[in-house]
Amino acid sequence: MERHFHEQLQELKNRLLEMGARVEKSIDLAIESLVRRDSPEAEKVIQADDIINQFEIEIDDRCLKLLALQQPMAGDLRFITSAMKINNDLERMGDHAVNIAERAVTLNSRPSLKPITELPKMAAIAVSMVRESLNCFVNGDAEKARELCKKDDEVDGYDDRIFHELLTYMTRDKGNVARALDLLMISKNLERIADLSTNIAEEVIFIYKAKTIKHHLNSSDLDDVRSRS
């Protein structure tokens, strides 16, 4: 019975990883569709959201059945409840990828406002955070999860720089406002993806260290949590 339970937990991990891989691909394709001005590629991201949503429903169902039928305790209970939160975070990331793709379709139908250089760099960090947070989850690596939380500052830095640059374009010419706002919203969606990846890292720390670090993401707070672990 116990062996079957742990096999079910492993399958839950596998499904979350598969869902995460699809989310990563959607984010990558959405940004590529913007850089290459490839709207059919963006449409693929929009259509793929149904599959991600199906994953969310299936994984949520798995978690609820494990809670109801196995009545897990301690670490296993934390794992399953955190898996439900991670599942929701991944689904929301998929929604943000769709938002980026929809903005890309709109922007691709208009002349370029500026070369797209900062957004792909920002996206690369955000996607790496998705991947690394899930690896920490599967491998039980709470220490790496703590370090991952710090990467969110890099993404925030890109978001700030992009905002100020686009503000300059908008104040220079009112004709730039619509396109600049679309680019700004893409930046905001990437920033939210990074935030959600940080949420996953926080859940990893909760699962494997039974510590809660929400709202304590600056360096001094993280060091304090580490010293008490």
N, C-alpha and C positions, 0 to 999 in steps of 0.2 A: 504493500500500500504506500509506504514512504517512498519507495523507488519510483512508483508511478507518479506521485506528487512532484518529485524533483524533475522528472521527465517533462511534466507539464510546465513547470517553471522555465525549463530550458527552451521549450517550444515558444513560450511567451517572449523570452529574450530574442529568439530568432525572428519572430514576427515583428517585434519592435525595430530590430535592425533592418529588416527588409523594408519596412515603412520608412525608416530614416533614410535609407539609400534612395528611395523614390523621391523623398522630399529634397534631398541634396541635388538630385538630377533636375528636378523642377526649377530650383533656384538658379542652377547653372544655365539651363536652357533659357530661362526668362531673361537673364542678363545678356546671354549671347544673342538673343533675338533683338535686343536693343542695340548692341554694339554693331551687329551685322545688318541691322535694319531688315530683319527677316521675320515678317509677320506670321507666315505659316508655322514657323518654329514656336512663336508665342502662342498660337492657337493650340498646339500640342500640349503646352503646359496647362492651358485652361481646361482642355478635355481630360487630362490626366488627373484632375482634382477629384473626379468621381471615384477613382481607384483608391486614392488616399483616404477619402471619406469612408469607403468600404472597409479599409484596414482599421480605421478608428472604431467602427461599430463592432467588428469582429474581436478586436483586442479588448475592448471594454467588456464584451460579453464573456470572454475568457476569464478576465479578472473577477467579474462578479460571480461566475460559477466556482472559481477557486475559493473565493471568500465564503460562499454559501455552503459548499460541499466539504471543504477541507478544514475550515475553521483554523487558519494558520495563526501562529503566535510569534511574538518578538520579531526577529529579523525577517522571517518569511512574510509576516503581516506588513511590515514596513515596505518590503520589496513590492508586494502586489499593489498596495495603495499608491506607492510612488509610481509604479508602472502605469496606473490609470492617469495620473497627472502628466507623465511624460507623453503618453498617448495623445492627450488633449493638446499639449504643447506642439507636438509634431503636426497635428491636424491644422493648428493655427498657422504654423510655418508654411504649410501647403497653401493656405488661403493668402498669405502674404506673397508667395510666389505667383499666384494667380493675379493678384493686384499689380505686381510688377509687369507681368505679361500684358495685361490689359492696357497699362500706361504705355508700354512699348508699342503696341498696335497703333495707338493714337499718335505717338511721336513719329512713328515710321511713315505716317501719311503726310507729314509736314517736313519742310526743310529743317536740317539740323541746326540747333541753336549753338552748339559748341562741340568740340571733340569729346567723346566719352572716354575719359581716362581714369578718373578717381573712383567711379562707381564699380568697375570690375575689380579694383583692388579691395575696395570695401566688401564686395560680395565674396571674394576669395577668403577673407578672414572669417566672415559670417558662416560660410559653408564649412570651413575647417572647424569652427566651433561646434557646429551640429555634429560633425563626424566624431570629433574628439570627446564630446560630452557623452555620446552613445557608447563609445569605446570604454570610457570610464565606468559607465553604468554596467556594461557586460563584464568588465574585468574587475570590478569592485575597487577601482583606484580612486580613493577619496583625496589623496594628496594631489594627484594630477588635476582632479576636479577643482580643487581650491585654486590652483595656478590658472586654470582655464577662466575662472571668473574675472581675472585681471585683464583678459583680452578684450572684454567688453569696452574698456576705456579706449582701445585703439579704434574700434568701430565708432564710438561716440565722437572721437576726434575727427574722423572722416566726415561724419554727419555735420559737425559744426563748420568745417571748412567748406563743404559743398553748399551749405545754407548761405554762408557769407558771399561765396562766389556768385551764386544764382541771384542773390539779392541785388548785387551790382548790375547784373543783366536786366533785372526787372526795373530798377530805378533809371537805367539808361534809356530804355525804350519800352513803352507800354505794349508794343507788339510782341515783346518777348515773354510777357507774363504767363500766358497759358502754357507754353512749352517749359518754362522754368518751373512752374508749379508741378507739372507732371514729373520732371526730374527730381524735384524736391520730395515728392511723395514716394518715388522709388527709393530714395535715400532713407526715408523714414521707415519704409517697409523692411529694408535691410537692417536698420537699427533695431527694429522689433524682433527680427529673427535672431539677432545676437542676444537680445534680452531673454528670449525664450530658451536659447541654448544655455544661458547662465542659469535659468530656472532648473534645467535638467541637471546641471552640475551641482546645484544646491540639493536636489533630491538624492543624488549619489552620496553626498556627505551625510544626509539624513539616514539613508539606508544602512551604510556601512560603518558610520561613526555615531549614530543616534544623536547627532548634533544638528541644530537648526541655525543657519547663518543668514536667513533672509533679512534684508535691510542692513547687512553688515558686509558690504562688498568692497570697501576701500582697504588699502594695504594694512593699516593699523588694526582694523577689525579682524581681517583674515589672520594676521599674526597672533592676535589674541585668541582666536578660536584654536589655532594650531597649538599654542602653548598649553591649552586646557584639554587637548585631546589625549 
